Amino acid sequence: MSSGWRDIYIGALTCAALVGAVCYVREKRKVLPLPPGPRPMPIIGNIRGIDINAPWLAYTEWGKQYGDIVYSHLFGQHIIVINSEKVAIELLEKRPELPTNNLLGFDFNTILMRYGARWRRQRRIFHQAFRAEASLGYRPMQQQKAKQLMCNMLDTPEEFVNHIRVFSSSVIMSASYDYDTKYDDPLVALIGTSLELAVQELRPEVAAVFIAFPSLLRLPAWFPGMSIKKKAIQSREWVREWMDDPFQYVLKRMAEGTAQSCIVSTPSDGSAEKTDSVLQIFILAMVLFPEVQMKAHALIDAVVGTSRLPTFEDRSSLQYIDAILRETLRWHPILPLSVSHASVDSDMYEGYYIPKGAIIMPNVWAMSQNEEKYPNPSQFSPERFLNADGNLNDDTVDMAFGFGRRICVGRHFADASVWIAMSGLLAMFTFSKRIGADGEAIEFEPQWFSGIATHPLPFPCSVIPRLRKVDI
């Protein structure tokens, strides 16, 4: 059992001892069976065999054994794992308000918010700001931020991960608050730190413990197993800072009459997909699959030339770059378990009983590695998204953006941010394995930061400028 599970397990059993007993009560159902799944351990349920850092791997193996819809439970909390796009689209509409979400200060997040009036209001605002037509207005800013990314990469290519993180934060902060981030910006660092903590702690498996034992949330931070409450105190302060400070900044500029168009000044609020994780995965793929990068270089040189960077006007002529983007989203999805939903009422599906309040987790990892749809799924092959004539097919990898009402409202903005950065990076640089002291390429096995979101851990990479006369 991992240390993370051990911590939660100790806290849960201690709480159970305090209240007297732990009792798992199965919901009454007349005829329909629960979906198939692994045999649980008494009381604690299905923990054994699950790596808390990458639970989607175990869920994928369950899918191979039990099918597209799998049942498990953890401390009495029903969990339904979906391994099929078809089932996910048909079932996923609403989600619960996870206790850990509020605990860490992320109750403002529309993706994680309980469905209701507040959710509908914020969703409507975000749709107005980030719908496909509105997203076109951000393109000049995104293009300028991409140029700055190229400049930073040329200056210090060894710091490419930090440059990508600055670019990702920069486009979001500019769109939301007209805030122009700088290199080593403390606000960017603050956002990155708080989000890394969030993706580690906002796991459905962790939340299930607090749903089953809500009294745990009343225990003090010093109590055994309650280290999450210590983290929560810091997390709420960090979130307050990076929510309030830029908001006050744009209000001041509005009062001075110097604010440029942005979501707050329209007025509104907003967020966007984390582009830094996608771009890190993209660079890793270019290092591991150099033949894809060579093909992209040749296409960009033929279409764009060597005296400028690609622009959005070139996109229709650079469909292979779009195929690379789609394959990046599929090859290693940044949200392997997407965003958890919940059954609002007891339901039935394909002859199975879905209990009310069950956490429903779409296993995007299993969907992206479906060998019937994506043969040889571990191979990075953009060609799988192209027709015989070289044009893009209809597979837009929608699973990467969520399902039902919870589909990412900022996906058009995110898509444009990633594409303009990706095409510029391919135009300007070659990414390859680092050469060691012995003159040989350093071989490595990719390692991953895990949580509700994932990205590569640092890997040896050489970033070499291409011979181009580009004025940036």
C-alpha positions as CSV (number, residue, x, y, z in Angstrom):
1,M,0.0,0.0,0.0
2,S,1.4,3.4,-1.0
3,S,2.2,6.1,1.6
4,G,-0.7,8.2,0.2
5,W,-3.2,5.5,0.7
6,R,-1.7,4.6,4.1
7,D,-2.3,8.2,5.3
8,I,-5.9,8.2,4.2
9,Y,-6.5,4.7,5.5
10,I,-5.1,5.6,9.0
11,G,-7.3,8.7,9.1
12,A,-10.4,6.8,8.0
13,L,-10.0,4.0,10.4
14,T,-9.2,6.4,13.3
15,C,-12.3,8.3,12.6
16,A,-14.3,5.0,12.5
17,A,-12.9,4.1,15.9
18,L,-14.0,7.4,17.3
19,V,-17.5,7.2,16.1
20,G,-17.8,3.6,17.1
21,A,-17.9,1.5,13.9
22,V,-17.7,1.5,10.1
23,C,-20.6,0.1,8.2
24,Y,-20.9,-0.4,4.5
25,V,-24.5,-0.3,3.5
26,R,-25.5,-1.5,0.1
27,E,-28.3,0.4,-1.6
28,K,-31.5,-1.6,-2.0
29,R,-32.2,-2.6,-5.5
30,K,-34.9,-4.9,-6.8
31,V,-33.6,-6.8,-9.8
32,L,-30.8,-5.0,-11.7
33,P,-27.2,-6.0,-10.9
34,L,-24.4,-3.5,-10.4
35,P,-21.9,-3.4,-13.2
36,P,-19.2,-6.1,-13.0
37,G,-15.9,-5.4,-11.3
38,P,-13.1,-6.7,-9.1
39,R,-14.0,-8.4,-5.8
40,P,-13.6,-5.8,-3.0
41,M,-11.9,-6.1,0.3
42,P,-14.2,-5.9,3.4
43,I,-15.0,-2.3,4.4
44,I,-12.2,-0.5,2.5
45,G,-13.3,-1.8,-0.9
46,N,-11.1,-1.8,-4.0
47,I,-7.7,-0.4,-3.0
48,R,-5.5,-3.4,-3.6
49,G,-3.6,-3.4,-6.9
50,I,-4.2,0.4,-7.6
51,D,-1.3,2.7,-8.0
52,I,-2.5,6.0,-6.5
53,N,-0.1,7.9,-8.8
54,A,-1.6,6.3,-12.0
55,P,-5.0,4.6,-11.1
56,W,-6.1,4.8,-14.7
57,L,-3.7,1.9,-15.5
58,A,-5.5,-0.4,-13.1
59,Y,-8.9,0.8,-14.4
60,T,-7.8,0.1,-17.9
61,E,-6.9,-3.5,-17.0
62,W,-10.2,-3.8,-15.2
63,G,-11.9,-2.7,-18.5
64,K,-10.1,-5.5,-20.4
65,Q,-11.5,-8.0,-17.9
66,Y,-14.9,-6.7,-17.0
67,G,-15.9,-4.4,-20.0
68,D,-16.6,-0.8,-20.8
69,I,-18.4,0.0,-17.5
70,V,-16.8,-1.3,-14.2
71,Y,-18.1,-1.0,-10.6
72,S,-15.9,-0.6,-7.5
73,H,-16.2,1.0,-4.2
74,L,-14.0,2.7,-1.6
75,F,-15.1,3.0,2.0
76,G,-18.7,2.6,0.8
77,Q,-18.5,5.2,-1.9
78,H,-19.8,3.8,-5.2
79,I,-17.4,4.3,-8.1
80,I,-18.2,3.7,-11.8
81,V,-15.3,3.6,-14.2
82,I,-16.1,4.1,-17.9
83,N,-13.7,2.8,-20.4
84,S,-15.7,3.7,-23.6
85,E,-16.3,7.0,-25.3
86,K,-19.8,5.8,-26.3
87,V,-20.8,5.0,-22.7
88,A,-19.2,8.2,-21.4
89,I,-21.2,10.4,-23.8
90,E,-24.4,8.7,-22.9
91,L,-24.0,8.8,-19.1
92,L,-22.1,11.9,-18.2
93,E,-24.1,15.0,-17.4
94,K,-23.6,16.1,-13.8
95,R,-20.9,15.8,-11.1
96,P,-20.7,16.0,-7.3
97,E,-19.2,18.8,-5.3
98,L,-16.1,17.1,-4.0
99,P,-15.2,17.9,-0.4
100,T,-11.5,18.3,-1.2
101,N,-12.4,20.9,-3.9
102,N,-13.8,23.3,-1.3
103,L,-11.1,22.4,1.3
104,L,-8.3,23.5,-1.0
105,G,-10.1,26.7,-2.0
106,F,-11.1,25.7,-5.6
107,D,-14.9,26.0,-5.0
108,F,-14.9,28.8,-7.6
109,N,-13.8,26.4,-10.4
110,T,-16.7,25.8,-12.8
111,I,-15.3,22.4,-13.9
112,L,-15.4,21.2,-10.2
113,M,-18.6,23.0,-9.1
114,R,-21.9,21.3,-8.3
115,Y,-24.5,21.7,-11.0
116,G,-27.0,24.5,-10.1
117,A,-27.7,28.2,-10.6
118,R,-24.2,29.3,-9.9
119,W,-22.7,26.8,-12.3
120,R,-25.2,27.8,-15.0
121,R,-24.4,31.5,-14.5
122,Q,-20.6,31.0,-14.7
123,R,-20.9,28.6,-17.6
124,R,-22.9,31.1,-19.5
125,I,-20.3,33.8,-18.9
126,F,-17.4,31.6,-19.9
127,H,-19.3,30.5,-23.1
128,Q,-19.7,34.1,-24.1
129,A,-16.0,34.8,-23.5
130,F,-14.5,31.6,-25.0
131,R,-17.0,30.4,-27.7
132,A,-15.4,29.7,-31.1
133,E,-16.3,33.1,-32.5
134,A,-15.2,35.0,-29.5
135,S,-11.9,33.1,-29.3
136,L,-10.9,34.7,-32.6
137,G,-10.4,38.0,-30.9
138,Y,-7.6,36.6,-28.8
139,R,-5.5,35.6,-31.7
140,P,-3.3,38.7,-32.0
141,M,-2.4,38.4,-28.4
142,Q,-1.7,34.6,-28.7
143,Q,0.5,35.2,-31.7
144,Q,2.5,37.9,-29.8
145,K,2.9,35.7,-26.8
146,A,4.1,32.9,-29.1
147,K,6.8,35.2,-30.5
148,Q,7.9,36.0,-27.0
149,L,8.1,32.3,-26.3
150,M,10.4,31.9,-29.3
151,C,12.6,34.7,-28.0
152,N,12.9,33.2,-24.6
153,M,13.7,29.8,-26.1
154,L,16.5,31.3,-28.2
155,D,18.0,33.1,-25.2
156,T,18.0,30.1,-22.7
157,P,16.9,26.9,-24.5
158,E,17.8,24.7,-21.6
159,E,15.0,26.4,-19.6
160,F,12.3,25.3,-22.1
161,V,9.9,23.9,-19.5
162,N,9.9,27.2,-17.6
163,H,9.4,29.2,-20.9
164,I,6.4,27.0,-21.8
165,R,4.9,27.5,-18.4
166,V,5.3,31.3,-18.7
167,F,3.6,31.2,-22.1
168,S,0.7,29.1,-20.8
169,S,0.1,31.4,-17.9
170,S,0.7,34.5,-20.0
171,V,-2.1,33.8,-22.5
172,I,-4.5,33.0,-19.8
173,M,-3.7,36.0,-17.6
174,S,-3.8,38.3,-20.6
175,A,-7.2,37.1,-21.7
176,S,-8.6,37.1,-18.2
177,Y,-7.0,40.2,-16.6
178,D,-5.0,42.1,-19.3
179,Y,-2.1,41.1,-17.1
180,D,1.3,40.9,-18.9
181,T,3.4,38.3,-17.2
182,K,7.2,38.6,-17.1
183,Y,10.0,36.2,-16.9
184,D,10.3,34.7,-13.4
185,D,6.9,36.4,-12.6
186,P,6.0,35.6,-9.0
187,L,2.4,35.3,-9.9
188,V,3.2,32.6,-12.5
189,A,5.2,30.7,-9.9
190,L,2.4,31.0,-7.4
191,I,-0.2,29.7,-9.8
192,G,2.0,26.8,-10.8
193,T,2.7,25.8,-7.2
194,S,-0.9,25.9,-6.2
195,L,-2.1,24.0,-9.2
196,E,0.5,21.3,-8.7
197,L,-0.8,20.8,-5.2
198,A,-4.4,20.7,-6.5
199,V,-3.8,18.1,-9.1
200,Q,-2.2,15.9,-6.4
201,E,-5.0,16.2,-3.9
202,L,-8.2,16.6,-6.0
203,R,-8.4,12.9,-6.9
204,P,-11.8,11.2,-6.8
205,E,-10.2,8.3,-4.8
206,V,-9.1,10.8,-2.1
207,A,-12.5,12.6,-2.1
208,A,-14.3,9.3,-1.8
209,V,-12.9,8.9,1.7
210,F,-14.2,12.3,2.8
211,I,-17.6,11.6,1.2
212,A,-17.8,8.3,3.1
213,F,-16.5,9.9,6.4
214,P,-17.5,13.6,6.3
215,S,-16.6,13.9,10.0
216,L,-12.9,13.6,9.0
217,L,-13.2,17.2,7.7
218,R,-13.8,18.3,11.3
219,L,-10.6,16.8,12.6
220,P,-7.7,19.1,13.3
221,A,-4.7,19.3,11.0
222,W,-2.4,17.7,13.5
223,F,-4.6,14.5,13.7
224,P,-3.0,11.4,12.1
225,G,-3.9,11.1,8.5
226,M,-5.0,14.8,8.2
227,S,-1.9,16.2,6.4
228,I,-4.3,17.4,3.7
229,K,-5.7,20.0,6.0
230,K,-2.2,21.5,6.5
231,K,-1.9,21.7,2.8
232,A,-5.4,23.1,2.5
233,I,-4.6,26.1,4.7
234,Q,-1.7,27.1,2.4
235,S,-3.6,26.3,-0.8
236,R,-6.5,28.6,0.2
237,E,-4.1,31.4,0.8
238,W,-2.3,30.8,-2.5
239,V,-5.6,30.7,-4.4
240,R,-6.8,33.9,-2.7
241,E,-3.6,35.7,-3.9
242,W,-3.8,34.6,-7.5
243,M,-7.5,35.3,-7.7
244,D,-7.6,38.6,-5.9
245,D,-4.4,40.3,-6.9
246,P,-4.8,40.4,-10.7
247,F,-8.5,41.2,-10.3
248,Q,-7.6,44.3,-8.3
249,Y,-4.9,45.1,-10.9
250,V,-7.4,45.2,-13.8
251,L,-9.9,47.2,-11.7
252,K,-7.2,49.8,-11.1
253,R,-6.4,50.0,-14.8
254,M,-10.1,50.2,-15.6
255,A,-10.4,53.2,-13.2
256,E,-7.4,54.8,-14.9
257,G,-8.8,54.2,-18.3
258,T,-5.8,52.2,-19.4
259,A,-7.3,48.6,-19.4
260,Q,-7.3,46.7,-22.6
261,S,-10.1,44.4,-23.6
262,C,-10.1,41.3,-21.4
263,I,-12.7,39.0,-19.6
264,V,-12.8,41.0,-16.4
265,S,-13.1,44.3,-18.2
266,T,-16.0,43.1,-20.4
267,P,-17.0,42.1,-17.5
268,S,-16.6,38.4,-17.0
269,D,-14.3,35.7,-15.5
270,G,-12.5,33.0,-17.1
271,S,-9.9,30.2,-17.3
272,A,-8.4,28.0,-20.0
273,E,-6.9,24.6,-20.4
274,K,-3.3,24.3,-19.2
275,T,-1.3,24.4,-22.4
276,D,2.0,23.9,-20.7
277,S,1.4,20.2,-20.0
278,V,0.3,19.6,-23.6
279,L,3.4,21.4,-25.0
280,Q,5.7,19.5,-22.7
281,I,4.2,16.2,-23.9
282,F,4.6,17.5,-27.5
283,I,8.3,18.2,-27.0
284,L,8.8,14.8,-25.4
285,A,7.1,13.2,-28.4
286,M,9.3,15.1,-30.9
287,V,12.4,13.9,-29.0
288,L,11.2,10.3,-29.0
289,F,9.8,10.3,-32.6
290,P,12.2,12.4,-34.7
291,E,10.7,11.3,-38.0
292,V,7.5,13.2,-37.1
293,Q,9.5,16.3,-36.4
294,M,11.4,16.0,-39.7
295,K,8.2,15.8,-41.7
296,A,6.8,18.8,-39.9
297,H,9.9,20.8,-40.6
298,A,9.7,20.1,-44.3
299,L,6.1,21.1,-44.5
300,I,6.6,24.4,-42.6
301,D,9.6,25.3,-44.7
302,A,7.6,24.6,-47.9
303,V,4.4,26.4,-46.9
304,V,5.8,29.3,-44.7
305,G,9.4,29.6,-45.9
306,T,12.3,30.5,-43.6
307,S,11.8,34.3,-43.1
308,R,8.8,34.3,-40.8
309,L,6.8,32.3,-38.2
310,P,3.6,30.5,-39.0
311,T,0.4,32.5,-38.4
312,F,-3.2,31.4,-38.0
313,E,-3.7,32.2,-41.7
314,D,-1.4,29.3,-42.5
315,R,-3.3,26.8,-40.5
316,S,-5.4,25.4,-43.3
317,S,-2.2,24.7,-45.2
318,L,-0.5,23.0,-42.3
319,Q,-2.9,20.2,-41.5
320,Y,-0.1,17.9,-40.5
321,I,0.6,20.2,-37.5
322,D,-3.0,19.9,-36.5
323,A,-2.6,16.1,-36.7
324,I,0.4,16.4,-34.4
325,L,-1.7,18.4,-32.0
326,R,-4.5,15.8,-32.0
327,E,-2.0,13.0,-31.6
328,T,-0.4,14.8,-28.6
329,L,-3.8,14.9,-26.9
330,R,-4.4,11.2,-27.6
331,W,-0.9,9.8,-27.0
332,H,-0.7,10.8,-23.4
333,P,-3.9,12.7,-22.3
334,I,-3.2,15.3,-19.6
335,L,-6.4,14.3,-17.7
336,P,-6.3,10.5,-17.9
337,L,-9.5,10.3,-15.8
338,S,-11.0,13.4,-17.2
339,V,-13.3,15.2,-14.7
340,S,-15.4,13.0,-12.4
341,H,-19.1,13.2,-12.6
342,A,-21.9,11.8,-10.4
343,S,-25.2,10.1,-10.8
344,V,-27.8,12.6,-9.5
345,D,-30.4,9.9,-9.2
346,S,-30.4,6.1,-9.3
347,D,-30.2,5.1,-12.9
348,M,-29.9,2.1,-15.2
349,Y,-27.7,1.5,-18.2
350,E,-27.6,-1.5,-20.5
351,G,-29.2,-3.6,-17.8
352,Y,-26.9,-2.4,-14.9
353,Y,-27.9,-0.5,-11.8
354,I,-26.1,2.9,-11.3
355,P,-26.5,4.0,-7.7
356,K,-27.5,7.5,-6.8
357,G,-24.4,9.6,-5.8
358,A,-21.9,7.2,-7.5
359,I,-18.7,8.9,-8.6
360,I,-18.5,8.3,-12.4
361,M,-15.0,8.4,-13.8
362,P,-14.4,8.4,-17.5
363,N,-11.1,6.6,-18.2
364,V,-9.8,8.7,-21.0
365,W,-6.5,6.8,-20.9
366,A,-8.3,3.6,-21.8
367,M,-10.2,5.4,-24.6
368,S,-7.0,6.9,-26.0
369,Q,-5.2,3.5,-25.9
370,N,-8.1,1.6,-27.6
371,E,-6.3,-0.6,-30.1
372,E,-9.3,-1.1,-32.2
373,K,-9.6,2.6,-32.9
374,Y,-6.0,3.5,-32.5
375,P,-3.8,0.6,-33.7
376,N,-0.4,0.5,-32.0
377,P,-1.5,3.2,-29.5
378,S,2.0,3.7,-27.9
379,Q,3.3,4.9,-31.2
380,F,3.1,8.6,-31.8
381,S,1.6,8.7,-35.3
382,P,-0.2,11.9,-36.5
383,E,-1.1,10.1,-39.7
384,R,-4.0,8.4,-37.9
385,F,-5.8,11.7,-38.0
386,L,-5.3,12.2,-41.7
387,N,-7.3,10.9,-44.7
388,A,-5.7,9.3,-47.7
389,D,-5.6,12.7,-49.4
390,G,-3.7,14.3,-46.5
391,N,-6.6,16.2,-45.1
392,L,-7.8,16.0,-41.5
393,N,-10.4,13.3,-40.7
394,D,-13.4,13.8,-38.4
395,D,-11.6,12.5,-35.2
396,T,-11.1,15.7,-33.1
397,V,-10.1,13.8,-29.9
398,D,-13.1,15.4,-28.1
399,M,-12.5,13.0,-25.2
400,A,-9.5,15.1,-24.2
401,F,-11.9,18.1,-23.4
402,G,-14.5,16.2,-21.2
403,F,-18.0,15.0,-21.7
404,G,-21.6,16.3,-21.6
405,R,-22.2,19.6,-19.9
406,R,-18.8,19.5,-18.4
407,I,-16.9,19.7,-21.7
408,C,-14.2,22.4,-21.5
409,V,-15.7,25.7,-22.5
410,G,-12.2,27.1,-23.2
411,R,-11.3,24.4,-25.7
412,H,-11.3,26.7,-28.7
413,F,-9.0,29.2,-26.9
414,A,-6.7,26.4,-25.7
415,D,-6.6,24.8,-29.2
416,A,-5.4,28.1,-30.7
417,S,-2.9,28.7,-28.0
418,V,-1.3,25.3,-28.4
419,W,-1.4,25.4,-32.2
420,I,0.4,28.8,-32.5
421,A,3.0,27.8,-30.0
422,M,3.5,24.3,-31.5
423,S,3.9,25.5,-35.1
424,G,6.3,28.2,-34.0
425,L,8.4,25.8,-32.0
426,L,8.6,23.4,-35.0
427,A,9.5,26.3,-37.3
428,M,12.3,27.6,-35.0
429,F,13.8,24.5,-33.3
430,T,14.9,20.9,-33.4
431,F,14.2,18.9,-30.3
432,S,16.4,15.8,-29.8
433,K,18.0,13.5,-27.2
434,R,20.9,15.1,-25.3
435,I,24.3,13.9,-26.2
436,G,26.4,12.5,-23.3
437,A,30.1,12.9,-22.5
438,D,30.7,9.7,-24.5
439,G,29.3,11.3,-27.7
440,E,26.2,9.0,-27.6
441,A,22.6,10.0,-27.2
442,I,21.3,9.7,-23.6
443,E,18.5,7.1,-23.6
444,F,15.7,7.5,-21.0
445,E,12.4,6.2,-20.0
446,P,9.8,9.0,-19.6
447,Q,8.6,9.6,-16.1
448,W,5.4,11.4,-15.2
449,F,4.0,13.8,-12.6
450,S,0.7,12.3,-11.6
451,G,-2.5,13.5,-10.1
452,I,-5.8,14.4,-11.7
453,A,-3.6,16.0,-14.4
454,T,-0.2,14.7,-15.6
455,H,2.9,16.0,-17.4
456,P,6.4,14.6,-18.1
457,L,9.0,14.9,-15.3
458,P,12.2,16.6,-16.5
459,F,13.9,14.7,-19.3
460,P,17.3,15.1,-21.1
461,C,16.6,17.2,-24.2
462,S,18.6,19.4,-26.6
463,V,16.9,22.4,-28.1
464,I,18.8,23.4,-31.2
465,P,17.8,26.6,-33.2
466,R,17.2,25.9,-36.9
467,L,19.0,28.1,-39.5
468,R,16.3,30.6,-40.2
469,K,16.2,34.4,-40.8
470,V,13.1,35.2,-38.7
471,D,12.5,38.6,-37.3
472,I,10.8,38.1,-34.0
